[in-house]
Amino acid sequence: MRLVMLLPPSEGKRPGGQGRWAPGSGRFGRRLGPQRADVAAHLAAAMADTSEAARLTGVSGLRQRAAAAANSATVGGPALPAWQRYTGVVWEHLDPETLDGEARRRAEGIVVVSALGGLFGFDDPVPDYKLKVGARLEGLGALWRWWQPVLGPALARASAGATVVDLLPDEHRRALPADLAARRVEFRTPTGRAAGHAAKAAKGRFARHLLDSDGPIEEAAGEFRWEGWRGDPTGEKLVVRGG
C-alpha cells in the first residue's frame, strides 16, 4: 500500500536551520516554485507595514518582530525538513523523530498543505514563517483560493496510484479541489465534530498509527485506540470517535 497522507502545518515551528531556502526546492518545487516566489515576495512586502504584520502574524511585541523578520527573509533564509520545522500538537503526537524502518519510508508520503509553499513533502526544506492559509495578501487575495488552481494538478501527479488520507482542517482542505479522491478523516465526540488540543493530539496519534500499520486503511483505522479515541471506518468517511 502506497500512502499519501495530507497533514496541516503548525503554528509552532522550530527556529533556525541550515542552508538557503529556494522556492524551487523539494518535491514540489519544480511545479510550485513560481507561485511560492510570488507568495514570499508579497509576504515580505507586507511585513514593512506594522499593522499588516500584526494582522498576518496574529501576534504582537517581540513575537511579532521575530515573525516579521522571518517572513521578510523566507527566500534565502535557513531551512529545516518539514518534519523538523513543524512542532505543533499534531506533529508532536506524530513524533516523527522516532519513525524507523517501513514506517519512516511510508512517512515520505506525507504532504503538508502550506500557505507559503502550497505543498511540502515530509523531507522538503521549509523556511521559518508565520502565515495562515486563510490569510489574505494584497495582490493575491485569499491564499487558499489563490493556491487552489495549481495544488490540484500537483497533488494528482504525486498521488497517482496511492491511497490518499485527508487529515486536513477545513481551511486547508479548501485549497484543494472538491473532487479530490481521498479518504477524509473526521474526529468526533458525542456532541459533534471535535476540535482543540485533544482532537489535534488524537489526529497526530492516528497519523502515527497509520504509518506504523501495513494493512488496508480501513483495517488499520478500525484498530486505532488511544486515550478514549477509537477508529470507526464503517461509513463513507473514516471517523475517529472520542468520549
C-alpha positions as CSV (number, residue, x, y, z in Angstrom):
1,M,0.0,0.0,0.0
2,R,1.4,3.4,-1.1
3,L,0.1,6.1,1.2
4,V,-0.2,9.8,0.7
5,M,-1.3,11.5,3.9
6,L,-2.4,15.1,3.9
7,L,-1.5,17.0,7.0
8,P,-1.7,20.6,8.1
9,P,1.4,22.6,9.1
10,S,1.5,24.0,12.6
11,E,1.5,27.4,14.3
12,G,4.5,26.3,16.3
13,K,7.8,26.0,14.3
14,R,11.3,25.2,15.3
15,P,13.5,28.2,14.6
16,G,16.8,28.2,12.7
17,G,18.0,25.8,10.2
18,Q,20.7,25.4,7.6
19,G,21.4,26.4,4.0
20,R,19.3,28.8,2.0
21,W,15.7,28.1,1.1
22,A,14.7,28.4,-2.5
23,P,11.1,28.4,-3.8
24,G,12.1,25.7,-6.4
25,S,13.4,23.3,-3.8
26,G,11.9,20.0,-2.6
27,R,9.5,17.5,-4.0
28,F,7.0,20.1,-5.4
29,G,9.4,22.9,-6.1
30,R,9.5,22.4,-9.9
31,R,5.8,22.8,-10.2
32,L,5.1,25.3,-7.5
33,G,8.3,27.3,-7.4
34,P,7.0,30.4,-9.2
35,Q,3.9,30.6,-7.0
36,R,6.0,30.2,-3.9
37,A,8.2,33.0,-5.0
38,D,5.1,35.2,-5.5
39,V,3.8,34.5,-2.0
40,A,7.2,35.0,-0.5
41,A,7.6,38.4,-2.2
42,H,4.1,39.6,-1.3
43,L,4.6,38.4,2.3
44,A,7.9,40.2,2.7
45,A,6.4,43.4,1.3
46,A,3.5,43.2,3.8
47,M,5.9,43.0,6.7
48,A,7.1,46.6,6.0
49,D,3.7,47.7,7.3
50,T,3.4,47.2,11.1
51,S,-0.4,46.9,11.0
52,E,-0.3,44.4,8.2
53,A,2.4,42.4,10.0
54,A,0.2,42.3,13.1
55,R,-2.8,41.2,11.1
56,L,-1.0,38.5,9.2
57,T,1.1,37.1,12.1
58,G,-1.6,37.4,14.7
59,V,1.0,38.2,17.4
60,S,2.4,41.3,19.0
61,G,5.5,42.7,20.7
62,L,8.7,40.7,20.4
63,R,6.9,37.7,18.9
64,Q,5.6,40.0,16.1
65,R,9.0,41.3,15.4
66,A,10.5,37.8,15.2
67,A,7.7,36.6,12.9
68,A,8.0,39.7,10.7
69,A,11.8,39.2,10.4
70,A,11.3,35.5,9.4
71,N,8.5,36.4,6.9
72,S,10.7,39.1,5.4
73,A,13.5,36.6,4.6
74,T,12.0,33.3,3.7
75,V,13.8,33.1,0.3
76,G,17.4,32.6,1.1
77,G,16.6,32.0,4.8
78,P,17.7,28.9,6.7
79,A,15.6,25.8,6.2
80,L,14.7,22.6,8.1
81,P,13.0,19.5,6.8
82,A,9.2,19.8,7.2
83,W,9.1,17.1,9.9
84,Q,11.6,19.0,11.9
85,R,10.2,22.5,11.3
86,Y,6.6,21.8,12.4
87,T,6.3,21.4,16.2
88,G,2.6,21.8,17.0
89,V,0.3,19.4,18.7
90,V,-0.4,17.2,15.7
91,W,3.3,16.9,14.9
92,E,4.3,16.4,18.5
93,H,2.0,13.4,18.7
94,L,3.0,12.1,15.3
95,D,6.6,12.0,16.8
96,P,8.4,11.8,13.5
97,E,11.9,11.6,15.1
98,T,11.1,8.1,16.4
99,L,9.9,6.7,13.0
100,D,12.1,4.0,11.5
101,G,12.1,1.2,9.0
102,E,8.9,0.8,7.0
103,A,7.1,3.5,9.0
104,R,9.8,6.0,8.1
105,R,9.5,5.0,4.4
106,R,5.7,5.4,4.5
107,A,6.2,8.9,6.1
108,E,7.7,10.0,2.8
109,G,4.2,10.1,1.5
110,I,3.2,12.9,4.0
111,V,2.2,16.1,2.2
112,V,1.7,19.3,4.1
113,V,-0.7,21.9,2.7
114,S,1.0,25.3,3.4
115,A,0.1,28.9,2.9
116,L,3.7,29.7,1.9
117,G,4.8,26.6,0.0
118,G,1.5,25.3,-1.4
119,L,2.6,21.7,-0.8
120,F,5.6,20.5,1.2
121,G,6.8,16.9,1.3
122,F,7.9,15.3,4.6
123,D,11.6,15.8,3.9
124,D,11.3,19.0,2.0
125,P,13.2,22.1,3.2
126,V,10.9,24.6,4.8
127,P,11.9,28.1,6.0
128,D,10.7,29.7,9.2
129,Y,7.5,31.7,8.6
130,K,4.2,32.6,10.1
131,L,1.2,32.7,7.7
132,K,-2.2,31.0,7.6
133,V,-3.8,29.6,4.5
134,G,-6.9,31.6,5.3
135,A,-5.0,34.9,5.2
136,R,-5.3,37.5,2.5
137,L,-2.3,39.1,0.9
138,E,-2.6,42.3,-1.0
139,G,-2.2,41.5,-4.7
140,L,-3.0,37.8,-4.2
141,G,-6.2,37.7,-2.2
142,A,-7.2,34.7,0.0
143,L,-4.4,32.3,-0.2
144,W,-6.5,29.1,-0.2
145,R,-8.3,30.4,-3.3
146,W,-5.1,31.6,-4.9
147,W,-3.4,28.2,-4.5
148,Q,-6.3,26.1,-5.5
149,P,-5.8,26.0,-9.3
150,V,-2.2,24.7,-9.0
151,L,-2.4,22.4,-6.0
152,G,-4.9,20.0,-7.6
153,P,-2.7,19.1,-10.5
154,A,0.5,18.9,-8.4
155,L,-1.2,16.6,-5.9
156,A,-2.8,14.5,-8.5
157,R,0.6,13.7,-10.0
158,A,2.2,13.0,-6.7
159,S,-0.7,10.7,-5.5
160,A,-1.3,8.7,-8.7
161,G,-1.8,5.1,-7.7
162,A,-1.8,5.8,-4.0
163,T,-4.3,5.7,-1.2
164,V,-4.8,9.4,-0.1
165,V,-5.8,10.0,3.5
166,D,-7.1,13.5,4.3
167,L,-6.4,14.8,7.8
168,L,-6.7,18.4,7.0
169,P,-8.8,21.1,8.8
170,D,-11.5,22.7,6.6
171,E,-9.4,25.9,6.0
172,H,-6.6,23.8,4.4
173,R,-8.9,21.5,2.6
174,R,-10.4,24.5,0.8
175,A,-7.1,24.9,-1.0
176,L,-7.6,21.6,-2.8
177,P,-10.2,20.6,-5.4
178,A,-13.5,19.5,-4.1
179,D,-13.4,16.3,-6.1
180,L,-10.1,15.1,-4.7
181,A,-10.2,11.3,-4.4
182,A,-9.2,10.9,-0.7
183,R,-10.4,9.1,2.4
184,R,-11.4,12.0,4.6
185,V,-10.9,11.6,8.4
186,E,-13.2,13.3,10.9
187,F,-12.7,13.5,14.7
188,R,-16.0,13.5,16.6
189,T,-17.3,13.4,20.1
190,P,-20.9,12.6,21.1
191,T,-21.7,16.3,20.8
192,G,-20.4,16.7,17.2
193,R,-17.1,17.4,15.4
194,A,-14.1,17.6,17.8
195,A,-11.7,20.5,17.9
196,G,-9.0,21.8,20.2
197,H,-5.9,20.3,21.8
198,A,-7.4,16.8,22.4
199,A,-8.6,16.3,18.8
200,K,-5.2,17.6,17.5
201,A,-3.4,15.1,19.7
202,A,-5.6,12.3,18.6
203,K,-5.0,13.3,14.9
204,G,-1.3,13.1,15.5
205,R,-1.5,9.7,17.1
206,F,-3.9,8.4,14.4
207,A,-1.5,9.6,11.7
208,R,1.3,7.8,13.5
209,H,-0.8,4.6,13.8
210,L,-1.4,4.6,10.0
211,L,2.4,4.9,9.4
212,D,3.1,2.0,11.8
213,S,0.4,-0.2,10.1
214,D,1.0,-2.1,6.9
215,G,-2.5,-3.4,6.1
216,P,-5.5,-1.7,4.3
217,I,-6.5,1.7,5.6
218,E,-9.9,0.6,6.8
219,E,-8.4,-2.3,8.8
220,A,-5.7,0.0,10.3
221,A,-8.3,2.7,11.2
222,G,-10.6,0.1,12.9
223,E,-7.7,-1.0,15.1
224,F,-6.9,2.5,16.4
225,R,-7.3,3.0,20.1
226,W,-5.7,5.9,22.1
227,E,-6.8,7.6,25.3
228,G,-10.5,7.0,24.7
229,W,-10.4,7.6,21.0
230,R,-11.2,4.8,18.6
231,G,-11.3,4.4,14.8
232,D,-14.6,3.8,13.1
233,P,-14.1,3.0,9.3
234,T,-17.6,1.7,8.6
235,G,-19.0,4.8,6.8
236,E,-18.1,6.8,3.8
237,K,-15.6,8.8,5.8
238,L,-13.1,7.4,8.3
239,V,-14.2,8.6,11.7
240,V,-12.2,8.7,14.9
241,R,-14.5,9.0,17.9
242,G,-13.7,10.3,21.3
243,G,-15.6,10.2,24.6
